[in-house]
Amino acid sequence: MKSLLTPLFALVSASAFAADAPKLLADYIKPDAVIKGAVVVVVPPQELDKYVAKVEESARKDPEWFREHAKKGKPGVPLPFDERLGLTREEYDKYLEKWGEREFKAIEAVPIRLSGSKDGSWTIAVGGSAQAISTLRFDPKSGDFRSPNGELKRIEDVDADANSTLGAWTGQEWKFEEKTSLGTTKENFAIGKTGDKKYGLLVYRLQEISEQGTRLIDRGMVVRFPLGEAGIVKPQAAPKK
């Protein structure tokens, strides 16, 4: 972990900007402190596979109905019950029970740091495989982020329920979308906290879809970190001479 943290400790000291840190970001991440985060994935219990297989079979048998039924659901949340899903009511209830047993699995430890720049913008620098988040710059005046692709505009706040992929969590989200003759680029970023208020979340996704509908890029990541003092990495004291 030390090798990951060192470059962030070496970033330009922005203590002079800390008092001006935008509350929207500082409520989650203490400015100019290195936070111990982790890139995580959601791992559902293996028992879910048999239920998912039945639903997939039903979708293949009647794809038109399944597409219409899917529109009734929320992204990342199990579809509402219908016998045509291929599950009995008892099986569906068991599916929801098992879905509730999914867990976060950390796949990579990454440092996080909220830093201000002389131009007034703010960056959430994240190491490791989540470095794409570091390319986003927050403008306190507009309340929006800017990436190499363009400006991410604030959209509706996140208020996910317990059955969503990441569980219950709330936060703020921004989105960039551009359509050209070559295709569509979508970029989303959200910052929030889990329902139990123990962890913060950084959620990022970039998609590039060709005019023909082929996904050229579909890159997403979730970074989780302890909120408050529990997440702050304390600088190591210099060895005594």
C-alpha positions in Angstrom: 0.0 0.0 0.0 2.9 2.3 0.8 4.0 2.5 -2.9 0.5 3.5 -3.9 0.2 6.3 -1.3 3.6 7.9 -1.8 2.7 9.6 -5.2 -0.4 11.1 -3.6 1.5 12.5 -0.6 3.8 14.1 -3.1 1.0 16.0 -4.9 1.1 19.8 -4.7 0.1 20.8 -1.1 -3.3 22.4 -1.4 -3.8 23.2 2.3 -4.4 26.8 1.4 -7.5 25.7 -0.7 -8.9 23.3 2.0 -11.1 26.0 3.6 -12.7 26.6 0.2 -13.4 22.9 -0.6 -16.9 22.5 -2.1 -19.2 21.1 0.6 -20.8 18.7 -1.9 -17.4 16.8 -2.1 -16.0 17.6 1.3 -19.0 16.0 3.0 -17.7 12.7 1.7 -13.9 13.2 1.4 -11.7 15.3 3.8 -9.7 17.7 1.6 -5.9 17.1 1.3 -6.0 13.8 3.3 -5.2 10.4 1.7 -8.1 8.1 2.1 -7.9 4.3 1.9 -10.3 3.1 -0.7 -10.8 -0.1 -2.7 -12.1 -1.0 -6.1 -15.0 -3.4 -5.4 -17.3 -5.7 -7.2 -20.6 -7.1 -6.0 -20.6 -10.9 -5.7 -24.0 -12.6 -5.5 -24.4 -16.0 -3.9 -24.0 -19.0 -6.2 -27.5 -20.2 -5.4 -28.9 -17.4 -7.6 -27.6 -19.1 -10.7 -30.5 -21.6 -11.0 -33.1 -18.8 -10.8 -31.3 -16.6 -13.3 -31.1 -19.6 -15.7 -34.9 -20.0 -15.6 -35.5 -16.3 -16.2 -33.0 -16.3 -19.1 -34.8 -19.3 -20.6 -38.1 -17.5 -20.4 -36.6 -14.4 -22.0 -35.4 -16.5 -25.0 -38.9 -18.0 -25.4 -40.7 -14.6 -25.5 -38.1 -11.8 -26.0 -40.7 -9.2 -27.0 -42.6 -9.6 -23.8 -39.4 -9.7 -21.7 -38.2 -6.4 -23.2 -41.5 -4.7 -22.3 -41.5 -6.2 -18.8 -37.9 -5.1 -18.3 -39.0 -1.5 -18.9 -41.1 -1.7 -15.7 -38.1 -2.3 -13.6 -35.3 0.0 -12.3 -31.7 -0.4 -13.4 -29.8 -2.8 -11.1 -32.9 -4.0 -9.3 -34.6 -7.4 -9.7 -37.5 -7.3 -12.1 -41.0 -7.2 -10.6 -42.7 -10.6 -10.3 -44.6 -12.1 -13.2 -45.3 -15.8 -13.8 -43.9 -15.4 -17.3 -40.5 -14.9 -15.7 -40.4 -18.7 -15.3 -40.4 -18.6 -11.5 -43.2 -19.5 -9.1 -44.0 -17.0 -6.4 -42.1 -19.1 -3.9 -39.1 -19.3 -6.2 -39.2 -15.5 -6.8 -39.3 -14.8 -3.0 -36.4 -17.1 -2.6 -34.5 -15.3 -5.4 -35.0 -12.0 -3.6 -33.8 -13.6 -0.3 -30.6 -14.8 -2.0 -30.1 -11.5 -3.8 -30.1 -9.8 -0.4 -27.1 -11.9 0.6 -24.8 -10.4 -2.1 -21.5 -9.0 -0.8 -18.9 -6.4 -1.7 -15.5 -7.9 -2.7 -12.4 -5.7 -2.7 -10.3 -6.5 -5.7 -7.7 -3.6 -5.5 -6.7 -1.2 -2.7 -6.5 2.4 -4.1 -5.7 5.7 -2.5 -8.1 8.7 -2.8 -7.4 12.4 -2.4 -9.5 15.5 -2.8 -7.3 18.4 -3.9 -7.8 21.9 -5.1 -6.0 23.7 -7.9 -5.0 27.4 -8.3 -7.7 27.8 -11.0 -10.4 27.0 -8.4 -11.2 23.5 -9.7 -11.1 20.3 -7.6 -10.0 16.8 -8.4 -10.7 13.5 -6.7 -7.5 11.7 -7.5 -7.8 7.9 -7.3 -4.9 5.5 -7.9 -4.6 2.1 -9.5 -7.2 0.9 -12.0 -9.6 3.7 -11.0 -7.4 6.5 -12.4 -10.0 7.4 -14.9 -11.8 9.2 -12.1 -8.8 11.5 -11.7 -9.4 13.0 -15.1 -12.6 14.7 -13.8 -12.3 18.2 -12.6 -15.1 19.8 -10.5 -16.0 23.5 -11.0 -17.6 24.9 -7.8 -19.1 27.8 -9.8 -21.1 25.6 -12.2 -21.4 22.7 -9.9 -20.4 20.4 -12.7 -17.5 18.1 -13.7 -15.4 18.4 -16.8 -13.6 15.4 -18.4 -11.5 15.0 -21.5 -14.8 14.2 -23.3 -16.7 17.3 -22.2 -18.9 18.6 -19.4 -20.7 16.3 -17.1 -24.0 18.0 -16.0 -25.7 17.4 -12.7 -28.7 15.1 -13.0 -31.2 13.7 -10.6 -29.8 12.7 -7.2 -29.3 9.0 -6.4 -31.7 7.4 -3.9 -31.2 3.7 -4.5 -33.2 1.1 -2.4 -31.9 -1.9 -0.7 -32.5 -4.2 -3.7 -30.3 -2.2 -6.1 -27.0 -3.7 -7.1 -25.0 -1.6 -4.6 -27.7 -1.8 -1.9 -29.3 1.3 -0.3 -27.3 4.4 -1.0 -27.7 8.1 -1.7 -25.6 10.6 -3.6 -25.2 13.0 -6.4 -24.7 12.2 -10.1 -23.4 13.9 -13.3 -23.7 12.8 -16.9 -22.1 13.6 -20.3 -23.7 12.4 -23.5 -22.7 13.2 -27.1 -24.1 11.8 -30.3 -22.1 12.1 -33.6 -22.2 10.5 -37.0 -19.8 7.9 -35.6 -21.8 6.9 -32.5 -22.7 7.9 -28.9 -20.4 8.6 -26.0 -21.8 8.4 -22.4 -19.9 9.2 -19.3 -21.4 9.1 -15.7 -19.9 9.8 -12.3 -21.6 9.7 -8.9 -20.4 10.2 -5.4 -22.5 9.1 -2.4 -22.7 7.0 0.8 -24.2 3.7 1.8 -27.5 3.5 3.7 -25.7 2.7 6.9 -23.5 5.8 6.5 -20.3 3.8 7.0 -18.9 4.0 3.5 -18.5 6.5 0.7 -18.9 5.4 -2.9 -17.4 6.7 -6.2 -19.2 5.2 -9.2 -17.9 5.8 -12.7 -18.9 4.5 -16.2 -17.8 5.3 -19.7 -19.5 3.9 -22.8 -18.8 4.4 -26.5 -21.4 2.8 -28.8 -21.0 2.8 -32.6 -23.7 4.0 -35.0 -24.5 0.3 -35.6 -25.1 -0.3 -31.9 -21.8 -2.1 -31.2 -20.2 -1.4 -27.8 -16.7 -0.1 -28.5 -16.0 0.8 -24.8 -17.9 -0.2 -21.7 -15.8 0.5 -18.7 -17.3 0.8 -15.2 -15.9 0.8 -11.6 -17.0 1.3 -8.1 -14.7 2.5 -5.4 -15.7 2.2 -1.7 -14.0 3.9 1.2 -14.7 4.3 5.0 -16.3 7.7 5.8 -14.8 10.0 8.4 -11.6 9.4 10.4 -11.8 5.7 9.8 -10.8 6.2 6.2 -7.9 8.6 6.6 -4.3 7.3 6.2 -2.1 8.7 9.0 1.3 9.8 7.7 4.1 7.6 9.1 6.4 9.3 11.5 10.0 9.8 10.4 12.4 7.3 11.9 14.5 8.6 14.8 18.1 9.2 14.1 
